[in-house]
Amino acid sequence: MKTHSFTTEMWLKPPLEEVFSFFSDARNLERITPPWVRFQILTSGEIPMRLGALIDYRIRVHGVPLRWQSEITLWEPGRRFVDEQRRGPYRLWIHEHRFSAKDGGTLVEDRVEYAVPGGALVNRLFVANDVAKIFEYRKRKLEEIFPS
């Protein structure tokens, strides 16, 4: 299976504890996901972030409604966590979120490893661009939430 990777980073003014706390609330993902994805968390009630936590979503990919389930497979509070797709549109999706104190604020790093049905051609024509746009939107929203 051919995998692809995407990495990005950004610096936010608030301290590490505040930024990590924001990301620790799974419901905040709706706030930083573009409206065209029509992202909706289906898991009811409080979602305690911890190793093994499962979170169910509904999204749209090019207008097609899909369900997605993620599992938290690594949980290191204040430092990093990993979510992996258990059910969804990708053949593989592993998203590592890293946080570190830097220059009086917080460096947020994202690394995604993924594989798509249709391989490199589908990735080049559709997926890579979609992933980049989603993370660009996310960066803009985080800069609004945490202005510098």
C-alpha distance (Angstrom), angle and dihedral (degrees) to the residues before:
residue distance angle dihedral
M1 . . .
K2 3.80 . .
T3 3.79 111.6 .
H4 3.79 129.6 -160.5
S5 3.76 130.1 -159.2
F6 3.76 136.7 -148.3
T7 3.80 125.5 -170.6
T8 3.77 132.7 -177.6
E9 3.76 138.3 160.9
M10 3.75 138.4 -167.6
W11 3.77 138.2 -179.3
L12 3.79 120.2 -128.0
K13 3.80 124.8 -167.4
P14 3.83 100.2 -133.2
P15 3.79 120.0 87.5
L16 3.79 121.6 -91.2
E17 3.81 94.4 -102.3
E18 3.81 92.9 56.9
V19 3.80 95.0 46.0
F20 3.79 93.7 45.4
S21 3.80 90.0 48.4
F22 3.81 89.8 55.0
F23 3.82 91.8 51.7
S24 3.81 90.8 44.6
D25 3.79 89.7 66.7
A26 3.81 104.2 79.6
R27 3.82 90.3 -160.8
N28 3.83 89.4 68.1
L29 3.79 88.6 69.2
E30 3.81 87.8 77.8
R31 3.84 89.2 57.8
I32 3.81 94.0 54.9
T33 3.81 100.2 39.6
P34 3.82 118.4 94.2
P35 3.81 116.1 -103.0
W36 3.82 92.3 -125.3
V37 3.84 88.6 67.0
R38 3.83 88.6 59.5
F39 3.79 88.2 -146.6
Q40 3.80 114.7 -167.7
I41 3.78 128.7 173.3
L42 3.80 110.1 -133.8
T43 3.81 97.4 -175.2
S44 3.78 106.9 103.8
G45 3.78 127.7 -137.0
E46 3.76 127.0 5.1
I47 3.79 116.4 -15.1
P48 3.80 108.6 -147.8
M49 3.78 107.5 -154.2
R50 3.78 109.1 -133.5
L51 3.76 141.0 122.5
G52 3.81 108.4 -58.5
A53 3.82 96.4 18.6
L54 3.81 112.2 150.1
I55 3.80 120.9 -150.6
D56 3.80 123.7 -171.2
Y57 3.82 121.9 -154.3
R58 3.75 141.0 174.4
I59 3.81 118.5 -140.4
R60 3.79 139.8 164.6
V61 3.78 122.9 -127.9
H62 3.80 111.4 -166.4
G63 3.79 88.4 -23.6
V64 3.82 95.7 -49.1
P65 3.82 113.2 121.9
L66 3.80 113.3 -131.4
R67 3.76 138.0 173.9
W68 3.77 120.0 -130.1
Q69 3.78 130.3 -169.7
S70 3.80 123.1 -166.8
E71 3.78 129.4 -168.7
I72 3.79 124.0 -156.9
T73 3.81 101.0 -127.4
L74 3.82 98.2 172.1
W75 3.78 126.1 31.0
E76 3.81 120.9 -179.9
P77 3.83 105.6 159.9
G78 3.78 114.1 -134.5
R79 3.79 91.9 10.7
R80 3.81 116.3 51.5
F81 3.77 148.7 -35.6
V82 3.79 137.1 -165.9
D83 3.78 128.8 -144.3
E84 3.81 120.7 -166.1
Q85 3.77 127.5 -166.1
R86 3.79 112.1 -115.0
R87 3.80 94.5 175.3
G88 3.78 127.9 9.6
P89 3.79 148.0 83.7
Y90 3.80 98.3 -48.6
R91 3.78 129.7 76.1
L92 3.81 86.2 -140.2
W93 3.81 132.3 5.5
I94 3.81 121.5 173.3
H95 3.80 115.7 168.5
E96 3.79 119.7 -172.2
H97 3.80 117.5 -165.5
R98 3.83 115.2 -162.7
F99 3.80 127.1 -172.3
S100 3.79 129.5 -171.5
A101 3.78 136.8 166.3
K102 3.80 110.6 -107.9
D103 3.80 134.0 165.9
G104 3.80 93.4 -14.0
G105 3.81 93.3 -51.0
T106 3.80 138.5 58.0
L107 3.78 132.2 -74.2
V108 3.81 110.0 -147.1
E109 3.80 115.6 -162.3
D110 3.79 127.0 -174.6
R111 3.78 125.9 -167.4
V112 3.79 120.1 -179.0
E113 3.78 125.1 -173.1
Y114 3.77 113.0 -170.0
A115 3.80 145.1 161.6
V116 3.78 126.3 -155.8
P117 3.78 135.2 -156.9
G118 3.79 106.4 -102.6
G119 3.79 93.5 33.7
A120 3.79 128.0 -134.7
L121 3.81 96.6 -8.5
V122 3.82 94.2 54.5
N123 3.79 89.1 44.4
R124 3.79 92.5 51.6
L125 3.82 95.2 44.5
F126 3.81 99.7 41.7
V127 3.76 122.7 -7.5
A128 3.81 105.3 52.1
N129 3.79 90.9 52.5
D130 3.82 92.4 46.0
V131 3.81 92.2 50.5
A132 3.82 91.7 48.8
K133 3.83 92.0 49.2
I134 3.81 92.3 49.1
F135 3.80 91.9 52.2
E136 3.83 91.9 44.8
Y137 3.80 89.0 54.2
R138 3.79 90.3 46.0
K139 3.81 90.9 52.6
R140 3.81 91.9 51.4
K141 3.81 92.0 48.8
L142 3.80 92.5 48.5
E143 3.82 89.5 50.9
E144 3.83 88.0 53.7
I145 3.81 92.7 47.8
F146 3.82 93.1 44.2
P147 3.84 105.9 28.9
S148 3.80 116.3 -167.7
